[in-house]
Amino acid sequence: MAENVILVGKKPVMNYVLATLTQLNEGASEVTVKARGRAISRAVDVVEIVRKRFIPELKLKGIKIDTEELEAEGGKKVNVSTIEITVSK
């Protein structure tokens, strides 16, 4: 996994905001925030908090949405939505 990728999960939003800010302040020209399923709204919150509160000049470089097919219990196929939001200074 690349260093400038933040994988959003179940932790509080501010943990991911801090990770994103750390990447940007340590010289990364762009950071990608990735999430899937129910964490998608948390990923959007992370990017918006960074843009609105901390780095207003942050540019939204791209948003990629997709669907992954995962295998659940019993071999059943389940579709899970994913999002990748790329921001740059």
PyMOL commands that set and color helices and strands:
alter all, ss='L'
color gray80, all
select helices_A, chain A and resi 13-25+37-54+73-75
alter helices_A, ss='H'
color red, helices_A
select strands_A, chain A and resi 5-7+30-36+59-71+77-88
alter strands_A, ss='S'
color yellow, strands_A
deselect
rebuild
show_as cartoon
